[in-house]
Every structure is written in structure tokens, then in C-alpha cells.
Amino acid sequence: MSVEAIKKALSGVQDPELHRSLTELDMVESVEFADGKAIVRVLLTIAGCPMQDRLRSDISEAVIAVEGVSSIDLTFGAMTKSNAIT
């Protein structure tokens, strides 16, 4: 089990508004894995993103499906002007 397997799973999750993968959009800020727990931080395109609940569901489903992952600690932040999608 590796962080790479989790990142690969996240590459299959699309932003519901932009229809591109979270990894392609550089929305995945960090991924850690220890003792069966995936710790993932995702940057939303805007604070208070109306699609946050859908993203939480899609991300959780993808990460839990990775062999060896038994739980996920998912947090959201928001992109700043310096890392915003153009």
C-alpha cells in the first residue's frame, strides 16, 4: 500500500463542474497513509464550493476502494490566487 496508489485512485475523481480530474487540476494538496488510514487534503476551486458534498462522497468512495485503506481523513481547503486554475 502506498501513497501512489491513493493518488492514482484520486486521478479517477473528477471535479463535477470542470469535468477534469482532481490530480490534473492540482487540487490534491497532500496525501499520507499510515495504519490503514488515508489522510487527504484537497483544495477546492472556491471557498464554500457548492459541490463539496459530492466531492467528499466521490473522493471517499475512490480512496476506500484502494486495497489496504480502511478509513479516510479528508479535509478541504481553498485555492489561492497563486494556485488557482486558469
Biopython code that builds the backbone (N, CA, C, O; Angstrom):
import numpy as np
from Bio.PDB.StructureBuilder import StructureBuilder

atoms = [
    (1, "MET", "N", (0.857, -1.193, 0.000)),
    (1, "MET", "CA", (0.000, 0.000, 0.000)),
    (1, "MET", "C", (0.881, 1.227, 0.000)),
    (1, "MET", "O", (1.833, 1.337, 0.773)),
    (2, "SER", "N", (0.549, 2.125, -0.865)),
    (2, "SER", "CA", (1.375, 3.324, -0.947)),
    (2, "SER", "C", (0.542, 4.559, -1.218)),
    (2, "SER", "O", (-0.611, 4.484, -1.642)),
    (3, "VAL", "N", (1.151, 5.674, -0.967)),
    (3, "VAL", "CA", (0.546, 6.960, -1.272)),
    (3, "VAL", "C", (0.259, 7.039, -2.772)),
    (3, "VAL", "O", (-0.737, 7.632, -3.187)),
    (4, "GLU", "N", (1.131, 6.442, -3.580)),
    (4, "GLU", "CA", (0.948, 6.468, -5.033)),
    (4, "GLU", "C", (-0.368, 5.800, -5.449)),
    (4, "GLU", "O", (-1.043, 6.279, -6.361)),
    (5, "ALA", "N", (-0.735, 4.698, -4.784)),
    (5, "ALA", "CA", (-1.995, 4.012, -5.105)),
    (5, "ALA", "C", (-3.188, 4.908, -4.786)),
    (5, "ALA", "O", (-4.183, 4.901, -5.511)),
    (6, "ILE", "N", (-3.092, 5.670, -3.716)),
    (6, "ILE", "CA", (-4.173, 6.592, -3.352)),
    (6, "ILE", "C", (-4.244, 7.724, -4.376)),
    (6, "ILE", "O", (-5.331, 8.109, -4.806)),
    (7, "LYS", "N", (-3.092, 8.250, -4.760)),
    (7, "LYS", "CA", (-3.072, 9.318, -5.772)),
    (7, "LYS", "C", (-3.639, 8.822, -7.092)),
    (7, "LYS", "O", (-4.344, 9.553, -7.787)),
    (8, "LYS", "N", (-3.330, 7.583, -7.435)),
    (8, "LYS", "CA", (-3.874, 7.016, -8.671)),
    (8, "LYS", "C", (-5.397, 6.940, -8.590)),
    (8, "LYS", "O", (-6.090, 7.248, -9.560)),
    (9, "ALA", "N", (-5.917, 6.529, -7.432)),
    (9, "ALA", "CA", (-7.372, 6.476, -7.247)),
    (9, "ALA", "C", (-7.976, 7.874, -7.370)),
    (9, "ALA", "O", (-9.046, 8.041, -7.955)),
    (10, "LEU", "N", (-7.299, 8.862, -6.827)),
    (10, "LEU", "CA", (-7.792, 10.237, -6.898)),
    (10, "LEU", "C", (-7.780, 10.767, -8.326)),
    (10, "LEU", "O", (-8.560, 11.656, -8.666)),
    (11, "SER", "N", (-6.897, 10.223, -9.167)),
    (11, "SER", "CA", (-6.857, 10.684, -10.558)),
    (11, "SER", "C", (-8.129, 10.296, -11.314)),
    (11, "SER", "O", (-8.407, 10.833, -12.386)),
    (12, "GLY", "N", (-8.901, 9.362, -10.752)),
    (12, "GLY", "CA", (-10.162, 8.967, -11.360)),
    (12, "GLY", "C", (-11.350, 9.786, -10.893)),
    (12, "GLY", "O", (-12.466, 9.603, -11.378)),
    (13, "VAL", "N", (-11.111, 10.697, -9.945)),
    (13, "VAL", "CA", (-12.193, 11.546, -9.429)),
    (13, "VAL", "C", (-12.173, 12.869, -10.182)),
    (13, "VAL", "O", (-11.140, 13.534, -10.258)),
    (14, "GLN", "N", (-13.308, 13.243, -10.732)),
    (14, "GLN", "CA", (-13.392, 14.489, -11.500)),
    (14, "GLN", "C", (-14.077, 15.594, -10.703)),
    (14, "GLN", "O", (-14.988, 15.349, -9.912)),
    (15, "ASP", "N", (-13.611, 16.814, -10.935)),
    (15, "ASP", "CA", (-14.322, 17.970, -10.412)),
    (15, "ASP", "C", (-15.659, 18.012, -11.146)),
    (15, "ASP", "O", (-15.680, 18.020, -12.377)),
    (16, "PRO", "N", (-16.781, 18.038, -10.413)),
    (16, "PRO", "CA", (-18.098, 17.967, -11.061)),
    (16, "PRO", "C", (-18.430, 19.166, -11.947)),
    (16, "PRO", "O", (-19.301, 19.068, -12.811)),
    (17, "GLU", "N", (-17.764, 20.272, -11.749)),
    (17, "GLU", "CA", (-18.046, 21.453, -12.569)),
    (17, "GLU", "C", (-17.081, 21.586, -13.742)),
    (17, "GLU", "O", (-17.481, 21.991, -14.834)),
    (18, "LEU", "N", (-15.813, 21.247, -13.521)),
    (18, "LEU", "CA", (-14.803, 21.432, -14.566)),
    (18, "LEU", "C", (-14.590, 20.174, -15.415)),
    (18, "LEU", "O", (-13.974, 20.242, -16.479)),
    (19, "HIS", "N", (-15.094, 19.036, -14.949)),
    (19, "HIS", "CA", (-15.027, 17.764, -15.677)),
    (19, "HIS", "C", (-13.599, 17.365, -16.042)),
    (19, "HIS", "O", (-13.336, 16.843, -17.126)),
    (20, "ARG", "N", (-12.688, 17.626, -15.108)),
    (20, "ARG", "CA", (-11.296, 17.189, -15.228)),
    (20, "ARG", "C", (-10.905, 16.580, -13.894)),
    (20, "ARG", "O", (-11.502, 16.894, -12.864)),
    (21, "SER", "N", (-9.896, 15.703, -13.910)),
    (21, "SER", "CA", (-9.537, 15.001, -12.671)),
    (21, "SER", "C", (-8.928, 15.958, -11.647)),
    (21, "SER", "O", (-8.339, 16.982, -11.993)),
    (22, "LEU", "N", (-9.090, 15.592, -10.383)),
    (22, "LEU", "CA", (-8.545, 16.410, -9.298)),
    (22, "LEU", "C", (-7.034, 16.524, -9.407)),
    (22, "LEU", "O", (-6.466, 17.576, -9.113)),
    (23, "THR", "N", (-6.380, 15.447, -9.828)),
    (23, "THR", "CA", (-4.921, 15.491, -9.943)),
    (23, "THR", "C", (-4.498, 16.371, -11.116)),
    (23, "THR", "O", (-3.515, 17.104, -11.013)),
    (24, "GLU", "N", (-5.218, 16.307, -12.213)),
    (24, "GLU", "CA", (-4.913, 17.140, -13.377)),
    (24, "GLU", "C", (-5.056, 18.621, -13.030)),
    (24, "GLU", "O", (-4.314, 19.462, -13.537)),
    (25, "LEU", "N", (-6.000, 18.924, -12.175)),
    (25, "LEU", "CA", (-6.265, 20.309, -11.777)),
    (25, "LEU", "C", (-5.400, 20.758, -10.591)),
    (25, "LEU", "O", (-5.535, 21.886, -10.117)),
    (26, "ASP", "N", (-4.510, 19.872, -10.113)),
    (26, "ASP", "CA", (-3.648, 20.157, -8.950)),
    (26, "ASP", "C", (-4.454, 20.523, -7.706)),
    (26, "ASP", "O", (-4.053, 21.381, -6.920)),
    (27, "MET", "N", (-5.592, 19.860, -7.544)),
    (27, "MET", "CA", (-6.441, 20.118, -6.379)),
    (27, "MET", "C", (-6.043, 19.271, -5.170)),
    (27, "MET", "O", (-6.462, 19.566, -4.051)),
    (28, "VAL", "N", (-5.240, 18.224, -5.378)),
    (28, "VAL", "CA", (-4.811, 17.366, -4.272)),
    (28, "VAL", "C", (-3.566, 17.992, -3.653)),
    (28, "VAL", "O", (-2.482, 17.953, -4.236)),
    (29, "GLU", "N", (-3.734, 18.563, -2.478)),
    (29, "GLU", "CA", (-2.612, 19.246, -1.824)),
    (29, "GLU", "C", (-1.672, 18.246, -1.158)),
    (29, "GLU", "O", (-0.452, 18.385, -1.239)),
    (30, "SER", "N", (-2.245, 17.231, -0.496)),
    (30, "SER", "CA", (-1.392, 16.258, 0.177)),
    (30, "SER", "C", (-2.112, 14.937, 0.363)),
    (30, "SER", "O", (-3.337, 14.876, 0.467)),
    (31, "VAL", "N", (-1.303, 13.869, 0.403)),
    (31, "VAL", "CA", (-1.799, 12.524, 0.657)),
    (31, "VAL", "C", (-0.797, 11.837, 1.580)),
    (31, "VAL", "O", (0.405, 11.828, 1.314)),
    (32, "GLU", "N", (-1.305, 11.265, 2.658)),
    (32, "GLU", "CA", (-0.479, 10.486, 3.575)),
    (32, "GLU", "C", (-1.209, 9.182, 3.848)),
    (32, "GLU", "O", (-2.424, 9.086, 3.671)),
    (33, "PHE", "N", (-0.454, 8.182, 4.280)),
    (33, "PHE", "CA", (-1.063, 6.898, 4.609)),
    (33, "PHE", "C", (-0.318, 6.274, 5.769)),
    (33, "PHE", "O", (0.910, 6.191, 5.757)),
    (34, "ALA", "N", (-1.066, 5.834, 6.776)),
    (34, "ALA", "CA", (-0.471, 5.156, 7.925)),
    (34, "ALA", "C", (-1.529, 4.320, 8.625)),
    (34, "ALA", "O", (-2.642, 4.785, 8.871)),
    (35, "ASP", "N", (-1.174, 3.088, 8.943)),
    (35, "ASP", "CA", (-2.044, 2.188, 9.717)),
    (35, "ASP", "C", (-3.448, 2.077, 9.136)),
    (35, "ASP", "O", (-4.428, 2.089, 9.880)),
    (36, "GLY", "N", (-3.555, 1.970, 7.820)),
    (36, "GLY", "CA", (-4.845, 1.796, 7.168)),
    (36, "GLY", "C", (-5.635, 3.065, 6.958)),
    (36, "GLY", "O", (-6.727, 3.038, 6.390)),
    (37, "LYS", "N", (-5.087, 4.181, 7.415)),
    (37, "LYS", "CA", (-5.808, 5.452, 7.307)),
    (37, "LYS", "C", (-5.175, 6.343, 6.246)),
    (37, "LYS", "O", (-3.980, 6.635, 6.296)),
    (38, "ALA", "N", (-5.988, 6.769, 5.286)),
    (38, "ALA", "CA", (-5.550, 7.724, 4.272)),
    (38, "ALA", "C", (-5.887, 9.123, 4.769)),
    (38, "ALA", "O", (-7.014, 9.393, 5.181)),
    (39, "ILE", "N", (-4.907, 10.000, 4.724)),
    (39, "ILE", "CA", (-5.110, 11.388, 5.127)),
    (39, "ILE", "C", (-4.948, 12.234, 3.869)),
    (39, "ILE", "O", (-3.857, 12.337, 3.308)),
    (40, "VAL", "N", (-6.055, 12.839, 3.436)),
    (40, "VAL", "CA", (-6.083, 13.539, 2.150)),
    (40, "VAL", "C", (-6.562, 14.972, 2.367)),
    (40, "VAL", "O", (-7.541, 15.220, 3.071)),
    (41, "ARG", "N", (-5.849, 15.904, 1.745)),
    (41, "ARG", "CA", (-6.269, 17.304, 1.767)),
    (41, "ARG", "C", (-6.444, 17.758, 0.323)),
    (41, "ARG", "O", (-5.534, 17.646, -0.498)),
    (42, "VAL", "N", (-7.635, 18.273, 0.034)),
    (42, "VAL", "CA", (-7.991, 18.705, -1.312)),
    (42, "VAL", "C", (-8.318, 20.196, -1.278)),
    (42, "VAL", "O", (-9.017, 20.675, -0.385)),
    (43, "LEU", "N", (-7.801, 20.912, -2.265)),
    (43, "LEU", "CA", (-8.085, 22.338, -2.381)),
    (43, "LEU", "C", (-9.238, 22.554, -3.348)),
    (43, "LEU", "O", (-9.157, 22.182, -4.518)),
    (44, "LEU", "N", (-10.292, 23.146, -2.860)),
    (44, "LEU", "CA", (-11.446, 23.463, -3.697)),
    (44, "LEU", "C", (-11.139, 24.682, -4.554)),
    (44, "LEU", "O", (-10.316, 25.521, -4.185)),
    (45, "THR", "N", (-11.803, 24.772, -5.695)),
    (45, "THR", "CA", (-11.559, 25.905, -6.585)),
    (45, "THR", "C", (-12.008, 27.215, -5.959)),
    (45, "THR", "O", (-11.430, 28.268, -6.231)),
    (46, "ILE", "N", (-13.040, 27.155, -5.117)),
    (46, "ILE", "CA", (-13.503, 28.338, -4.387)),
    (46, "ILE", "C", (-13.913, 27.916, -2.986)),
    (46, "ILE", "O", (-14.397, 26.801, -2.789)),
    (47, "ALA", "N", (-13.725, 28.797, -2.015)),
    (47, "ALA", "CA", (-14.183, 28.521, -0.661)),
    (47, "ALA", "C", (-15.699, 28.391, -0.690)),
    (47, "ALA", "O", (-16.374, 29.145, -1.391)),
    (48, "GLY", "N", (-16.231, 27.451, 0.056)),
    (48, "GLY", "CA", (-17.671, 27.260, 0.081)),
    (48, "GLY", "C", (-18.211, 26.650, -1.191)),
    (48, "GLY", "O", (-19.366, 26.878, -1.550)),
    (49, "CYS", "N", (-17.395, 25.882, -1.871)),
    (49, "CYS", "CA", (-17.792, 25.247, -3.136)),
    (49, "CYS", "C", (-19.118, 24.507, -2.968)),
    (49, "CYS", "O", (-19.254, 23.689, -2.059)),
    (50, "PRO", "N", (-20.092, 24.783, -3.828)),
    (50, "PRO", "CA", (-21.396, 24.144, -3.693)),
    (50, "PRO", "C", (-21.358, 22.632, -3.967)),
    (50, "PRO", "O", (-22.295, 21.916, -3.612)),
    (51, "MET", "N", (-20.288, 22.151, -4.592)),
    (51, "MET", "CA", (-20.163, 20.728, -4.916)),
    (51, "MET", "C", (-19.321, 19.970, -3.889)),
    (51, "MET", "O", (-18.936, 18.826, -4.132)),
    (52, "GLN", "N", (-19.035, 20.589, -2.756)),
    (52, "GLN", "CA", (-18.163, 19.973, -1.753)),
    (52, "GLN", "C", (-18.699, 18.631, -1.262)),
    (52, "GLN", "O", (-17.921, 17.693, -1.087)),
    (53, "ASP", "N", (-19.998, 18.517, -1.037)),
    (53, "ASP", "CA", (-20.561, 17.250, -0.548)),
    (53, "ASP", "C", (-20.388, 16.139, -1.579)),
    (53, "ASP", "O", (-20.067, 15.003, -1.229)),
    (54, "ARG", "N", (-20.603, 16.471, -2.848)),
    (54, "ARG", "CA", (-20.411, 15.466, -3.895)),
    (54, "ARG", "C", (-18.945, 15.058, -3.983)),
    (54, "ARG", "O", (-18.628, 13.875, -4.106)),
    (55, "LEU", "N", (-18.054, 16.044, -3.918)),
    (55, "LEU", "CA", (-16.626, 15.732, -3.948)),
    (55, "LEU", "C", (-16.233, 14.855, -2.766)),
    (55, "LEU", "O", (-15.471, 13.902, -2.930)),
    (56, "ARG", "N", (-16.742, 15.165, -1.582)),
    (56, "ARG", "CA", (-16.434, 14.366, -0.393)),
    (56, "ARG", "C", (-16.845, 12.913, -0.630)),
    (56, "ARG", "O", (-16.091, 11.992, -0.318)),
    (57, "SER", "N", (-18.020, 12.715, -1.172)),
    (57, "SER", "CA", (-18.524, 11.372, -1.446)),
    (57, "SER", "C", (-17.674, 10.663, -2.500)),
    (57, "SER", "O", (-17.277, 9.513, -2.308)),
    (58, "ASP", "N", (-17.395, 11.340, -3.606)),
    (58, "ASP", "CA", (-16.618, 10.743, -4.697)),
    (58, "ASP", "C", (-15.196, 10.408, -4.257)),
    (58, "ASP", "O", (-14.681, 9.336, -4.574)),
    (59, "ILE", "N", (-14.568, 11.321, -3.532)),
    (59, "ILE", "CA", (-13.197, 11.102, -3.057)),
    (59, "ILE", "C", (-13.166, 9.948, -2.062)),
    (59, "ILE", "O", (-12.320, 9.059, -2.164)),
    (60, "SER", "N", (-14.074, 9.962, -1.113)),
    (60, "SER", "CA", (-14.113, 8.904, -0.098)),
    (60, "SER", "C", (-14.310, 7.536, -0.734)),
    (60, "SER", "O", (-13.636, 6.573, -0.372)),
    (61, "GLU", "N", (-15.230, 7.456, -1.675)),
    (61, "GLU", "CA", (-15.507, 6.195, -2.363)),
    (61, "GLU", "C", (-14.263, 5.687, -3.102)),
    (61, "GLU", "O", (-13.944, 4.500, -3.035)),
    (62, "ALA", "N", (-13.575, 6.566, -3.792)),
    (62, "ALA", "CA", (-12.380, 6.171, -4.553)),
    (62, "ALA", "C", (-11.253, 5.716, -3.637)),
    (62, "ALA", "O", (-10.597, 4.712, -3.912)),
    (63, "VAL", "N", (-11.023, 6.444, -2.555)),
    (63, "VAL", "CA", (-9.898, 6.132, -1.667)),
    (63, "VAL", "C", (-10.164, 4.869, -0.857)),
    (63, "VAL", "O", (-9.261, 4.051, -0.688)),
    (64, "ILE", "N", (-11.380, 4.692, -0.356)),
    (64, "ILE", "CA", (-11.712, 3.494, 0.428)),
    (64, "ILE", "C", (-11.595, 2.235, -0.425)),
    (64, "ILE", "O", (-11.358, 1.148, 0.102)),
    (65, "ALA", "N", (-11.761, 2.374, -1.740)),
    (65, "ALA", "CA", (-11.652, 1.221, -2.636)),
    (65, "ALA", "C", (-10.208, 0.746, -2.816)),
    (65, "ALA", "O", (-9.979, -0.354, -3.320)),
    (66, "VAL", "N", (-9.237, 1.560, -2.412)),
    (66, "VAL", "CA", (-7.825, 1.186, -2.535)),
    (66, "VAL", "C", (-7.509, 0.102, -1.496)),
    (66, "VAL", "O", (-7.824, 0.235, -0.313)),
    (67, "GLU", "N", (-6.885, -0.956, -1.972)),
    (67, "GLU", "CA", (-6.540, -2.067, -1.080)),
    (67, "GLU", "C", (-5.664, -1.575, 0.067)),
    (67, "GLU", "O", (-4.666, -0.886, -0.147)),
    (68, "GLY", "N", (-6.052, -1.941, 1.289)),
    (68, "GLY", "CA", (-5.294, -1.562, 2.472)),
    (68, "GLY", "C", (-5.830, -0.342, 3.194)),
    (68, "GLY", "O", (-5.474, -0.098, 4.347)),
    (69, "VAL", "N", (-6.683, 0.429, 2.528)),
    (69, "VAL", "CA", (-7.255, 1.620, 3.161)),
    (69, "VAL", "C", (-8.525, 1.218, 3.895)),
    (69, "VAL", "O", (-9.456, 0.678, 3.298)),
    (70, "SER", "N", (-8.554, 1.485, 5.195)),
    (70, "SER", "CA", (-9.746, 1.151, 5.982)),
    (70, "SER", "C", (-10.519, 2.391, 6.409)),
    (70, "SER", "O", (-11.687, 2.297, 6.787)),
    (71, "SER", "N", (-9.867, 3.566, 6.351)),
    (71, "SER", "CA", (-10.565, 4.807, 6.699)),
    (71, "SER", "C", (-9.888, 5.976, 5.994)),
    (71, "SER", "O", (-8.757, 5.881, 5.520)),
    (72, "ILE", "N", (-10.623, 7.076, 5.945)),
    (72, "ILE", "CA", (-10.086, 8.283, 5.306)),
    (72, "ILE", "C", (-10.362, 9.492, 6.186)),
    (72, "ILE", "O", (-11.452, 9.656, 6.734)),
    (73, "ASP", "N", (-9.347, 10.329, 6.302)),
    (73, "ASP", "CA", (-9.471, 11.625, 6.964)),
    (73, "ASP", "C", (-9.328, 12.649, 5.850)),
    (73, "ASP", "O", (-8.221, 12.930, 5.390)),
    (74, "LEU", "N", (-10.455, 13.206, 5.421)),
    (74, "LEU", "CA", (-10.480, 14.115, 4.284)),
    (74, "LEU", "C", (-10.771, 15.526, 4.760)),
    (74, "LEU", "O", (-11.767, 15.776, 5.440)),
    (75, "THR", "N", (-9.885, 16.447, 4.391)),
    (75, "THR", "CA", (-10.120, 17.855, 4.709)),
    (75, "THR", "C", (-10.049, 18.664, 3.425)),
    (75, "THR", "O", (-9.393, 18.286, 2.455)),
    (76, "PHE", "N", (-10.745, 19.785, 3.454)),
    (76, "PHE", "CA", (-10.775, 20.679, 2.303)),
    (76, "PHE", "C", (-10.179, 22.027, 2.665)),
    (76, "PHE", "O", (-10.333, 22.514, 3.785)),
    (77, "GLY", "N", (-9.509, 22.609, 1.713)),
    (77, "GLY", "CA", (-9.044, 23.985, 1.785)),
    (77, "GLY", "C", (-9.549, 24.664, 0.523)),
    (77, "GLY", "O", (-10.377, 24.107, -0.197)),
    (78, "ALA", "N", (-9.061, 25.844, 0.257)),
    (78, "ALA", "CA", (-9.450, 26.552, -0.970)),
    (78, "ALA", "C", (-8.193, 27.043, -1.665)),
    (78, "ALA", "O", (-7.222, 27.446, -1.026)),
    (79, "MET", "N", (-8.235, 26.999, -2.982)),
    (79, "MET", "CA", (-7.113, 27.508, -3.766)),
    (79, "MET", "C", (-6.983, 29.012, -3.557)),
    (79, "MET", "O", (-7.963, 29.723, -3.331)),
    (80, "THR", "N", (-5.755, 29.461, -3.641)),
    (80, "THR", "CA", (-5.487, 30.898, -3.559)),
    (80, "THR", "C", (-5.233, 31.389, -4.978)),
    (80, "THR", "O", (-5.208, 30.600, -5.922)),
    (81, "LYS", "N", (-5.049, 32.672, -5.118)),
    (81, "LYS", "CA", (-4.771, 33.223, -6.452)),
    (81, "LYS", "C", (-3.505, 32.617, -7.038)),
    (81, "LYS", "O", (-3.404, 32.454, -8.254)),
    (82, "SER", "N", (-2.531, 32.278, -6.181)),
    (82, "SER", "CA", (-1.267, 31.752, -6.690)),
    (82, "SER", "C", (-1.381, 30.333, -7.232)),
    (82, "SER", "O", (-0.571, 29.925, -8.065)),
    (83, "ASN", "N", (-2.384, 29.567, -6.767)),
    (83, "ASN", "CA", (-2.527, 28.188, -7.281)),
    (83, "ASN", "C", (-3.881, 27.961, -7.933)),
    (83, "ASN", "O", (-4.301, 26.818, -8.116)),
    (84, "ALA", "N", (-4.561, 29.035, -8.281)),
    (84, "ALA", "CA", (-5.884, 28.911, -8.915)),
    (84, "ALA", "C", (-5.769, 28.337, -10.320)),
    (84, "ALA", "O", (-4.748, 28.491, -10.990)),
    (85, "ILE", "N", (-6.812, 27.687, -10.742)),
    (85, "ILE", "CA", (-6.883, 27.092, -12.064)),
    (85, "ILE", "C", (-7.123, 28.190, -13.084)),
    (85, "ILE", "O", (-7.996, 29.041, -12.911)),
    (86, "THR", "N", (-6.334, 28.158, -14.152)),
    (86, "THR", "CA", (-6.522, 29.181, -15.190)),
    (86, "THR", "C", (-6.992, 28.541, -16.472)),
    (86, "THR", "O", (-7.208, 29.236, -17.465)),
]
sb = StructureBuilder()
sb.init_structure("model")
sb.init_model(0)
sb.init_chain("A")
sb.init_seg("    ")
for serial, (resi, resn, name, xyz) in enumerate(atoms, 1):
    if name == "N":
        sb.init_residue(resn, " ", resi, " ")
    sb.init_atom(name, np.array(xyz, "f"), 0.0, 1.0, " ", f" {name:<3s}", serial, name[0])
structure = sb.get_structure()
